[in-house]
């Protein structure tokens, strides 16, 4: 799996160590707060200082945290999850909770990248036990949810989503986190065979509640468009996809989902032998790979799979090369994906 995660992904850049006031915080509304010193980050808020002033941000508004000293502290484990996990444990023992929690989720993401899911889940469980009020705690749910959804284990994904929602509600976490849990729950229920109309109703409810989390609202809109497309409401689905694909400030997974949806609409049109529609579909699927490289792994894998079939429908110049390259990337980067399995079976 890639380290890009389902829903609002908390991440960090490993910058060269600099002055104390050289951390950065990216918010859900697209604002970047630079030249700060992040003091702490728990499940309710992130605290930082800037220009001598103390400020706070609710945790559901935090998209990205970039610590200037992260690379220096974790230099032994930047490309080795076992070493990163070791350093995270050291930081936890030293009560350096901010650096420790970022190390745990970073190690888990690397484990997922290298198809070591059991080690990734163990690292996330260790984080949750060691720092039960960590600001990155939603990442425990996000990473697990993305993993289970990506390998087709909808029942496990539903359990993760339900616990996320209940913990957020019971713990009085910021409202956006409970809404995100509801969104995950709706997706998992649909994956387990839930009713499409119920799914659409729940998604509209999530979108209505997600005023404080535009990323969740955007991603719920993608899922709503997907459901409308499956129900043959082509115009309704297209309107949502096109709006999200063209809108400024949309996160990469939302934009990838919009490209993928538009590609599937074009691919459906190509079933009647429309070569230009097949080419349009292929190009949209390839845009997911080329223009939204840090989107969810499941979207990357699905787009590559559909690009193979669209290229086969198109049969234009170098279509066989495109098919071969997509198959190669799919097998190499997403070996455990259901889309890789389907491609190998010729489905």
C-alpha positions in Angstrom: 0.0 0.0 0.0 1.0 3.6 -0.4 1.2 5.8 2.6 -1.5 8.1 1.4 -4.5 7.2 3.6 -8.4 7.1 3.2 -10.0 10.3 4.5 -8.1 13.3 6.1 -4.5 12.1 6.0 -2.2 13.4 8.8 1.4 13.4 7.4 4.6 15.3 7.7 7.7 16.4 5.7 11.1 15.3 6.8 12.8 18.7 6.5 16.3 19.7 7.4 16.6 20.7 11.0 16.2 24.5 11.3 15.2 27.1 13.8 12.7 26.2 16.6 10.0 28.2 14.9 10.2 26.4 11.6 7.3 23.8 11.8 4.3 24.0 9.5 0.7 23.1 10.0 -1.8 22.6 7.1 -5.5 23.0 7.8 -8.6 21.4 6.3 -9.5 24.7 4.6 -6.3 24.7 2.7 -4.5 27.3 4.9 -0.9 26.7 5.7 0.5 28.1 8.9 4.3 28.5 8.6 7.0 29.6 10.9 5.5 28.1 14.0 6.7 25.8 16.8 4.3 23.0 17.4 4.1 22.5 21.2 1.7 19.5 21.4 -0.9 17.6 19.6 -3.7 15.6 21.2 -7.0 14.2 20.1 -8.8 17.5 20.8 -6.4 20.2 19.7 -3.0 21.1 18.3 -1.1 23.8 20.2 1.6 26.0 18.6 3.4 29.3 19.1 4.0 31.9 16.4 5.7 35.3 17.0 5.4 34.9 20.7 1.7 34.1 20.6 0.1 30.8 21.8 -2.5 29.4 19.4 -4.7 26.3 19.2 -6.4 24.5 16.4 -9.1 21.7 16.8 -7.7 18.4 15.8 -10.4 17.7 13.2 -9.0 20.8 11.3 -5.5 19.5 11.1 -4.5 17.9 7.8 -0.8 17.9 7.9 2.0 18.5 10.5 5.5 19.1 9.3 8.2 19.1 12.1 11.5 20.7 11.2 13.4 18.3 13.5 11.7 15.0 12.5 14.3 14.1 9.9 17.1 14.6 12.4 15.5 12.5 15.1 14.3 9.7 12.8 17.3 9.7 10.4 17.9 6.0 11.2 14.4 5.0 10.1 13.3 7.3 7.3 13.2 4.3 4.9 13.2 1.4 7.5 9.9 0.9 9.4 11.6 -1.3 12.0 14.1 1.4 12.9 11.5 4.1 12.8 9.4 2.1 15.2 12.4 1.6 17.5 13.0 5.4 17.5 9.3 6.0 18.2 9.5 3.8 21.3 12.6 5.7 22.4 10.8 9.0 22.1 7.8 7.6 24.0 10.1 6.5 26.9 11.5 10.0 26.9 8.0 11.4 27.1 8.5 13.2 23.8 4.8 12.5 22.8 4.7 14.6 19.7 7.6 13.0 18.0 6.7 9.6 19.2 3.2 9.6 17.8 4.4 10.8 14.4 7.0 8.0 14.4 4.4 5.3 15.2 2.1 6.3 12.3 5.0 6.8 10.0 6.3 3.3 10.7 2.8 1.8 10.2 2.5 3.5 6.9 5.9 2.1 5.8 4.9 -1.3 6.9 1.7 -1.1 4.8 3.8 0.1 1.9 5.9 -3.0 2.1 2.9 -5.4 2.5 3.7 -6.1 6.1 0.1 -5.5 7.3 0.4 -7.4 10.6 3.4 -5.3 11.7 1.5 -2.1 10.6 -1.5 -3.0 12.7 0.7 -3.9 15.6 2.4 -0.5 15.4 -0.9 1.3 15.4 -2.2 -0.7 18.4 1.0 0.1 20.2 0.5 3.8 19.5 -3.1 3.7 20.8 -2.0 1.9 24.0 1.0 4.1 24.6 -0.5 7.5 23.8 -4.3 7.0 24.1 -5.0 10.8 23.6 -2.6 11.2 20.6 -3.5 13.8 18.0 -2.8 11.2 15.3 -5.2 8.7 16.9 -7.6 9.1 13.9 -4.8 7.7 11.8 -5.2 4.4 13.7 -8.7 4.2 12.3 -7.9 5.6 8.9 -5.0 3.3 8.1 -6.8 0.2 9.3 -10.0 1.2 7.5 -8.1 1.8 4.2 -6.3 -1.5 4.6 -9.4 -3.6 5.2 -11.4 -1.9 2.5 -8.5 -2.3 0.0 -8.3 -6.0 0.5 -12.1 -6.6 0.5 -12.6 -7.3 4.2 -15.7 -5.1 4.5 -16.7 -6.7 7.8 -13.4 -5.7 9.5 -13.6 -2.3 8.0 -17.1 -1.8 9.4 -15.9 -2.7 12.9 -13.1 -0.1 12.6 -15.6 2.5 11.4 -18.1 1.8 14.2 -15.4 2.0 16.8 -14.1 5.3 15.3 -17.5 6.9 15.4 -18.3 5.6 18.9 -15.0 6.6 20.4 -15.3 10.1 18.8 -18.8 10.6 20.2 -18.1 9.1 23.6 -14.8 10.9 24.0 -16.3 14.3 23.0 -13.7 14.6 20.3 -14.1 17.5 17.8 -17.3 17.0 15.7 -15.5 16.4 12.4 -14.0 13.2 13.6 -17.4 11.6 14.5 -18.7 12.7 11.1 -15.7 11.0 9.4 -16.5 7.9 11.4 -20.1 8.0 10.1 -18.7 8.3 6.5 -16.5 5.3 7.0 -19.4 3.4 8.5 -21.6 4.2 5.5 -19.0 3.0 3.1 -18.3 -0.2 4.9 -22.0 -1.0 5.2 -22.4 -0.5 1.4 -19.4 -2.7 0.8 -21.1 -5.4 2.8 -24.2 -5.3 0.6 -26.2 -2.4 2.0 -29.1 -0.8 0.2 -28.0 1.8 -2.4 -30.8 4.2 -1.4 -29.9 4.0 2.3 -26.3 4.6 1.3 -27.2 7.7 -0.6 -29.3 9.0 2.3 -26.4 8.5 4.8 -24.0 10.2 2.5 -26.2 13.2 2.1 -26.4 13.3 5.9 -22.6 13.2 6.2 -22.3 16.0 3.6 -24.7 18.1 5.5 -22.9 17.6 8.8 -19.4 18.0 7.4 -19.4 21.8 7.2 -16.3 21.8 9.4 -14.5 19.2 7.3 -14.5 20.0 3.6 -12.3 17.0 2.8 -14.8 14.6 4.3 -17.7 16.4 2.5 -15.8 16.2 -0.8 -15.0 12.5 -0.4 -18.6 11.7 0.6 -19.7 13.5 -2.6 -17.5 11.2 -4.7 -19.1 8.2 -3.1 -22.6 9.8 -3.7 -21.7 10.3 -7.4 -20.5 6.7 -7.6 -23.8 5.4 -6.2 -25.8 7.6 -8.6 -23.7 6.3 -11.5 -24.4 2.7 -10.4 -28.1 3.6 -10.2 -27.9 5.0 -13.8 -28.4 8.6 -12.8 -25.7 9.6 -15.2 -26.4 13.3 -15.3 -26.4 13.6 -11.5 -23.2 11.6 -11.2 -21.5 13.6 -13.9 -22.3 17.0 -12.3 -20.7 16.0 -9.1 -17.6 14.4 -10.7 -17.0 17.4 -13.0 -17.4 19.9 -10.1 -14.9 18.1 -7.9 -12.4 17.5 -10.8 -12.4 21.2 -11.6 -12.7 22.7 -8.1 -9.6 24.4 -6.6 -8.2 23.1 -3.3 -9.6 19.6 -3.6 -7.4 16.9 -2.0 -5.8 14.3 -4.3 -8.0 11.4 -3.3 -11.1 13.4 -4.1 -9.8 14.5 -7.4 -8.7 10.9 -8.2 -12.1 9.7 -7.4 -13.7 12.2 -9.7 -11.3 11.3 -12.6 -12.1 7.6 -12.0 -15.8 8.2 -12.0 -15.7 10.3 -15.2 -13.5 7.5 -16.7 -16.1 4.9 -15.9 -18.9 7.0 -17.5 -16.8 7.2 -20.7 -16.0 3.5 -20.5 -19.7 2.6 -20.3 -20.2 4.7 -23.4 -17.4 2.8 -25.1 -19.2 -0.5 -24.7 -21.1 0.3 -27.9 -17.9 0.5 -29.9 -17.1 4.2 -29.5 -13.3 4.3 -29.9 -13.1 7.9 -28.9 -15.0 7.3 -25.7 -12.6 4.4 -24.9 -9.6 6.7 -25.4 -11.2 9.4 -23.2 -11.8 6.7 -20.5 -8.2 5.5 -20.8 -6.8 9.0 -20.5 -8.9 9.8 -17.4 -7.8 6.6 -15.7 -4.2 7.4 -16.5 -4.7 10.9 -15.0 -5.3 9.2 -11.6 -1.8 7.6 -11.9 0.0 10.6 -13.3 -1.7 13.6 -11.6 -2.8 12.3 -8.2 0.1 10.1 -7.2 -0.5 10.5 -3.5 -4.2 9.5 -3.5 -5.5 6.3 -1.8 -3.8 3.1 -3.0 -7.1 1.5 -3.8 -7.9 4.3 -6.3 -4.5 3.9 -8.0 -5.0 0.2 -8.3 -8.6 0.5 -9.6 -7.6 3.2 -12.1 -4.7 1.0 -13.5 -7.0 -2.0 -13.8 -9.6 0.0 -15.8 -6.9 1.7 -17.9 -5.9 -1.8 -19.1 -9.5 -2.5 -20.3 -10.0 0.9 -21.8 -6.8 0.6 -23.8 -8.0 -2.7 -25.1 -11.3 -1.2 -26.2 -9.5 1.7 -27.8 -6.8 -0.3 -29.7 -5.0 2.9 -30.9 -1.3 3.6 -31.2 0.8 1.7 -28.6 -2.3 0.4 -26.8 -0.5 -2.9 -26.1 2.4 -1.0 -24.5 0.0 1.0 -22.3 -1.7 -2.3 -21.2 1.6 -3.9 -20.4 2.9 -1.0 -18.4 -0.3 -0.7 -16.4 -0.2 -4.4 -15.7 3.4 -4.2 -14.6 2.8 -1.3 -12.2 -0.3 -2.9 -10.8 1.5 -6.1 -10.0 4.6 -4.4 -8.7 3.0 -1.8 -6.5 -0.3 -3.3 -5.5 0.3 -7.1 -5.3 -2.3 -7.7 -2.6 -5.1 -5.6 -4.3 -8.3 -7.2 -5.5 -7.7 -5.2 -8.8 -4.4 -7.0 -9.3 -6.0 -10.3 -8.8 -8.8 -9.5 -11.3 -6.2 -8.3 -13.9 -4.2 -11.6 -13.5 -7.4 -13.6 -14.0 -8.3 -11.5 -17.1 -11.5 -10.3 -15.6 
